[in-house]
């Protein structure tokens, strides 16, 4: 049995930085010019990097909980143009990896209008389900996985077992059906002014899918693929695609997470399986050695007293 105290993510554990890339993506880019912001549909490679910073001091006042701050930056690679920046704070269970209730959780996405950049306000979001980790000893079953665009967790189902670079993983899949997204009047008007001149109103929708490959002993997500599709349907004119991209880990991220999963798996095996077996074998050998020693003494008879020479 794996030592229970080792099946917890330490509160000061810093996961590897995660970078995903989407070559051949379609997306909306907003750039500032002499005449003001310009919004246009572009094509190219998107690169999104998430850096997680643990907060063990904040976690110290909670039971079995991690507090992680995450900063995410998405860039149009060919032009080095920033597409989006976001930050969040979240509480996660140390064993299950799932989000847990916490008053300090928050999410904030930077806006072009500086007056709207309020920062990450505690209580601005309620995270649920799995986000960065799966449970230790992940099972072949359905879990709930966070869908950021819809601000809710949706089912993600076990679909099979596969090898990733020699490591056994469980493959999970999530499908997000086409769903209307709320959009305030000012945002919609701004998009339509640039992307669908002549339109007065429109609707925005989102659909997507995810495939995750999880190392079951540690719960590490060692491979990742995500498709996102957003579009606006104006009241007149053609549908405008705001985002169509399929993201995957870059090579450095894939290697770092695989190495981390292998190391964690080896430690758990050492502490939970091999070390107890070794101690059991050692205990049996010591018992056998004691029995043999007693038998040897019993068959040898009384030992002669030490001889002394009289003077």
C-alpha positions in Angstrom: 0.0 0.0 0.0 1.3 3.5 -0.9 2.3 5.5 2.1 -0.7 7.9 2.6 1.4 10.9 3.5 3.2 10.7 0.2 -0.1 10.8 -1.9 -0.4 14.6 -1.4 1.0 17.4 -3.5 3.2 19.5 -1.2 1.9 23.1 -0.7 5.2 24.5 -2.0 5.3 22.3 -5.1 5.8 24.4 -8.3 4.6 22.6 -11.4 6.5 23.0 -14.7 5.5 26.0 -16.9 3.0 24.8 -19.5 3.2 26.0 -23.1 0.6 25.0 -25.7 0.8 25.9 -29.4 -1.8 26.0 -32.2 -0.3 26.3 -35.7 -2.6 27.3 -38.5 -5.0 29.0 -36.1 -7.7 31.6 -37.0 -8.1 34.3 -34.4 -9.0 37.9 -33.7 -6.2 40.3 -33.0 -6.6 43.8 -31.5 -3.8 46.3 -32.1 -3.4 49.9 -31.2 -2.8 52.4 -34.0 -2.6 56.2 -34.4 -6.4 56.2 -35.0 -7.2 53.9 -32.1 -7.6 50.2 -31.6 -7.9 48.1 -34.8 -9.6 44.6 -34.7 -9.1 42.1 -37.5 -9.2 38.4 -38.2 -5.7 36.9 -38.6 -4.1 33.5 -39.3 -1.0 32.0 -37.8 0.4 30.2 -34.8 -0.8 30.9 -31.3 1.3 30.2 -28.3 -0.1 30.2 -24.8 2.0 29.9 -21.7 0.8 29.3 -18.1 3.0 29.9 -15.1 1.8 28.6 -11.8 3.2 30.0 -8.5 2.3 28.2 -5.3 1.4 30.1 -2.2 2.2 27.9 0.8 1.6 30.7 3.3 -2.0 31.1 2.2 -2.4 27.3 2.1 -1.1 26.9 5.7 -4.4 28.2 7.2 -6.4 25.6 5.2 -6.7 21.8 5.5 -5.2 19.6 2.7 -5.3 22.5 0.3 -3.0 24.0 -2.3 -3.3 27.7 -3.2 -2.0 28.4 -6.7 -1.7 31.6 -8.6 -1.6 31.3 -12.4 -0.6 33.8 -15.1 -1.5 33.0 -18.7 -0.2 34.9 -21.8 -1.2 34.1 -25.4 0.8 35.5 -28.3 0.6 35.5 -32.0 4.0 33.9 -32.7 4.8 35.2 -36.2 4.2 38.9 -35.2 5.0 38.7 -31.5 1.7 40.4 -30.8 0.0 39.7 -27.5 -3.5 38.3 -27.9 -4.6 37.9 -24.3 -3.4 38.0 -20.8 -5.1 36.5 -17.8 -4.5 35.7 -14.1 -6.3 33.6 -11.6 -6.0 32.2 -8.0 -7.4 28.9 -7.1 -7.6 26.4 -4.2 -7.0 22.7 -5.0 -7.3 19.5 -2.9 -3.9 18.1 -2.3 -5.0 14.5 -3.0 -7.8 14.8 -5.6 -6.4 17.8 -7.5 -9.9 19.1 -7.8 -10.9 22.7 -7.1 -12.3 23.3 -3.6 -14.4 26.3 -2.2 -12.2 29.2 -1.2 -13.2 32.9 -0.8 -9.9 34.0 -2.5 -10.4 32.4 -5.8 -10.5 34.8 -8.7 -10.1 35.2 -12.5 -9.2 38.3 -14.5 -8.6 38.9 -18.2 -6.8 42.1 -19.2 -8.8 44.6 -21.3 -7.6 47.1 -23.9 -9.4 49.8 -21.9 -7.2 50.5 -18.8 -10.1 51.6 -16.8 -11.5 48.0 -16.9 -8.3 46.4 -15.6 -9.4 45.9 -12.1 -7.1 43.0 -11.4 -8.0 39.6 -9.9 -10.8 40.3 -7.5 -11.4 37.6 -4.8 -14.8 35.9 -5.3 -15.0 36.9 -9.0 -15.3 33.2 -10.1 -16.2 29.8 -8.6 -13.8 27.1 -9.9 -15.0 23.5 -9.9 -13.7 20.1 -11.1 -10.2 19.2 -12.3 -8.0 21.9 -13.8 -4.3 21.2 -13.6 -4.2 17.8 -12.0 -6.1 14.5 -11.7 -6.3 12.5 -8.5 -3.6 10.2 -7.2 -4.6 6.7 -8.4 -6.8 8.1 -11.2 -9.7 5.7 -12.0 -11.1 4.6 -15.3 -14.3 6.6 -14.9 -15.9 10.0 -15.7 -14.6 13.1 -14.0 -15.6 16.8 -14.1 -13.1 19.0 -15.9 -13.2 22.8 -15.9 -14.3 24.6 -19.1 -13.0 28.1 -19.0 -15.1 29.6 -21.8 -18.3 28.5 -20.1 -17.1 29.1 -16.5 -18.2 25.6 -15.4 -17.0 22.0 -15.1 -18.3 19.5 -17.7 -18.0 15.7 -17.9 -14.7 14.2 -19.2 -14.8 10.5 -19.8 -12.3 7.7 -19.8 -11.8 6.3 -23.3 -8.9 3.9 -23.1 -5.3 3.2 -22.1 -2.4 4.3 -24.2 1.4 4.5 -24.0 3.0 7.9 -24.1 6.8 7.6 -24.6 6.7 4.3 -22.8 4.5 5.5 -19.9 1.1 4.0 -19.4 -1.6 6.6 -19.5 -5.4 6.9 -19.3 -7.0 8.8 -22.2 -9.9 11.1 -21.3 -12.1 13.0 -23.7 -14.5 15.9 -23.3 -16.9 17.3 -25.9 -18.3 20.8 -25.5 -21.4 21.3 -27.6 -22.1 24.5 -29.4 -23.2 27.0 -26.7 -24.2 30.7 -26.9 -21.9 33.0 -24.9 -23.1 36.1 -23.1 -21.7 39.3 -24.6 -22.4 42.8 -23.3 -23.7 45.3 -25.8 -20.5 47.4 -25.9 -18.3 44.4 -26.7 -20.6 43.1 -29.4 -20.9 46.6 -31.0 -17.2 46.9 -31.0 -16.7 43.5 -32.7 -19.4 44.2 -35.3 -18.0 47.6 -36.1 -14.8 46.1 -37.3 -15.8 42.6 -38.4 -19.4 42.9 -39.7 -20.0 46.5 -40.8 -23.7 47.2 -41.2 -24.8 44.7 -38.6 -26.5 46.0 -35.5 -26.8 42.9 -33.4 -25.3 39.4 -33.3 -24.9 36.3 -31.2 -21.6 34.7 -30.1 -21.1 31.0 -29.6 -18.5 28.5 -28.5 -17.8 24.8 -29.0 -14.7 22.7 -28.3 -13.2 19.4 -27.3 -10.3 18.1 -25.2 -8.2 15.0 -25.0 -6.0 14.4 -22.0 -3.6 11.6 -21.3 -3.2 11.1 -17.6 -0.5 9.1 -15.8 -2.8 7.4 -13.3 -0.5 6.9 -10.3 0.4 10.6 -10.0 -2.5 12.2 -11.8 -0.2 14.2 -14.1 -1.6 15.3 -17.5 1.3 14.1 -19.6 -0.2 15.0 -23.0 -2.9 17.4 -24.0 -4.9 18.5 -27.0 -7.7 21.1 -27.0 -9.8 22.5 -29.9 -11.6 25.9 -29.5 -14.0 27.4 -31.9 -15.7 30.8 -31.3 -17.8 32.7 -33.8 -20.2 35.6 -34.2 -23.3 35.5 -36.2 -24.4 39.0 -37.1 -28.0 39.9 -38.0 -26.8 40.6 -41.5 -23.9 39.3 -43.4 -21.7 36.2 -43.1 -20.7 34.4 -39.9 -17.3 35.6 -38.5 -14.9 33.1 -36.9 -13.3 34.7 -33.9 -11.1 31.7 -33.0 -10.5 28.3 -34.5 -7.4 26.6 -33.0 -6.1 23.2 -31.8 -3.6 23.5 -29.0 -1.0 20.9 -27.9 1.9 20.9 -25.6 5.2 22.1 -27.1 8.2 19.7 -26.9 9.7 21.3 -23.8 6.4 21.1 -21.8 5.8 17.5 -22.9 9.3 16.5 -21.8 9.2 18.4 -18.4 5.8 16.9 -17.4 6.8 13.4 -18.5 10.0 13.6 -16.5 8.0 14.9 -13.5 5.4 12.1 -13.8 8.1 9.5 -14.1 9.9 10.8 -11.0 6.7 11.0 -9.0 5.7 7.5 -10.0 9.1 6.1 -9.1 8.9 7.7 -5.6 5.4 6.4 -5.0 6.5 2.9 -6.1 9.6 3.1 -3.9 7.7 4.2 -0.8 4.5 2.3 -1.3 5.5 -1.0 -2.9 9.2 -1.8 -3.2 10.3 -0.5 0.2 7.5 -2.3 2.1 8.3 -5.5 0.2 12.0 -5.1 0.9 11.3 -4.6 4.6 9.1 -7.6 4.6 11.8 -9.7 3.0 14.3 -8.4 5.5 12.0 -9.2 8.4 11.6 -12.8 7.1 15.3 -13.2 6.8 15.9 -11.9 10.3 13.3 -14.3 11.7 14.8 -17.2 9.8 18.3 -16.1 10.9 17.1 -16.1 14.6 15.5 -19.5 14.2 18.6 -21.0 12.7 20.8 -19.4 15.4 18.5 -21.0 18.2 18.7 -24.3 16.5 22.4 -24.2 16.2 22.7 -23.4 19.9 20.3 -26.1 20.9 22.2 -28.8 19.0 25.7 -27.7 20.1 25.0 -28.5 23.8 26.5 -26.6 26.8 29.5 -24.5 26.0 32.8 -25.3 28.0 33.7 -22.9 30.7 36.7 -20.6 30.1 39.9 -22.4 31.2 42.2 -20.6 33.6 45.7 -21.5 34.5 46.5 -21.9 38.2 49.5 -20.2 39.4 
